[in-house]
Amino acid sequence: MTQKLTIAVASGKGGTGKTTVSASLACIAADAGYKTAYLDCDVEEPNGHLFLKPIIQYRHMVGIPVPVVDHEKCTACGSCGEICQYSAIVCINKNVLTFDKMCHGCGGCSLVCPVGAITENSRNIGVVETGTAGKVAFYHGKLNVGEAFSPPLVKAVRSAIQDDDLAIIDASPGTSCPVIAAVKGVDFVLLVTEPTPFGVNDLEIAADMVKKLCLPYAVVINRHIPGYTLARDFCRAKGIRILAEIPDDRRVAEAYSKGMLPHSAVPGYRELFEGLLNAVMKEARQ
Amino acid sequence: MKVVVTSTGKDLESKVDPRFGRANWLIVFDTETNQHQAINNEQNLNAGQGAGIQSAENISRHGVEAVITGNCGPKAFRTLGAAGIRIYCGADGTVSEALEKFKSGKLKQADGANVEGHWI
């Protein structure tokens, strides 16, 4: 069974349960018979593999283009430095200097060079690994240690999605460029929050981000405690749909500490995530 | 000879700004005429990245031969080096005091960056 749909699981705050929710949804979808892909786009610290335990079959390097200057051809006109917004190339005292680690790979410098003195070389920033986790097609990106620039790697992970995949993207926390790269253009965003003041504060920022990107979205409240209604009240006030409330449950935490997802370790959670998947698919199709 | 002192303010009695790339002001001082000019460096102070590189480029346009500052990172050092500008680190106190120390040879010319870059 196929259902072309891409769902991103994001959050403002870290540690709210994105990986638990996204990996669980992927397993449940695959069990329901959908051709499912799980993509860990939290490339700075991917952790979906700890729960899905994939067998990795392929590995490919991802690089970004960085400028290489032919000093014989260069006339030191300075156009390259003027267009670069990141100070990755600068013309000073008739010398052109490049700073590869600051380059975002836009190619602007080589385009504006009037004498064709700039060519591009690839600088490796990380790796995409592809494998299978049971019936789930597994993909994740691993950014090189010390690398500060991850969006091209996030995009490389996403490019693995096939046309007939039900794809679940596990985004990184926050609302900065790596998150935008993970959620841009998806069919639906699921924001995972916890009912703490920190969780709700960051949920508001994340909700503003997805609104700005004009993406349909809804919320899952994780570690819900009866009577503690901060997140619920916030969503009600803003008119944001809550698709599930996952209880604050010691058994789930114990399973997590052993690398197990709730639906495979604690009774009742398979049904909870089946309900969540159905709700997400219903919302996303609208 | 023109030298630049990184400064927290516009005049010679301001404190030296220990940061090079993100200094508030750059005081260009002419050792022959004792005249000075303050360049606002606010744009680089708030830069996301590359403040040292841009400040170095900024300075090179003013025909400066030396920079007097507190600290200098690796990318600023490389850029100033390409521009043929000498670097003197470890300056403190007011801009005038730093200039006096420089004139009397008490500041040592840097042969490398003395701090790590703040951006990769």
Interface residues (C-beta under 8 A of the other chain):
Chain A: G81 Y86 S87 A88 V90 I92 N93 N95 L97 F99 K101 M102 G146 E147 A148
Chain B: A47 G48 Q49 G50 I53 Q54 A56 E57 S60 K75 R78 T79 A82 A83 G84 W119 I120
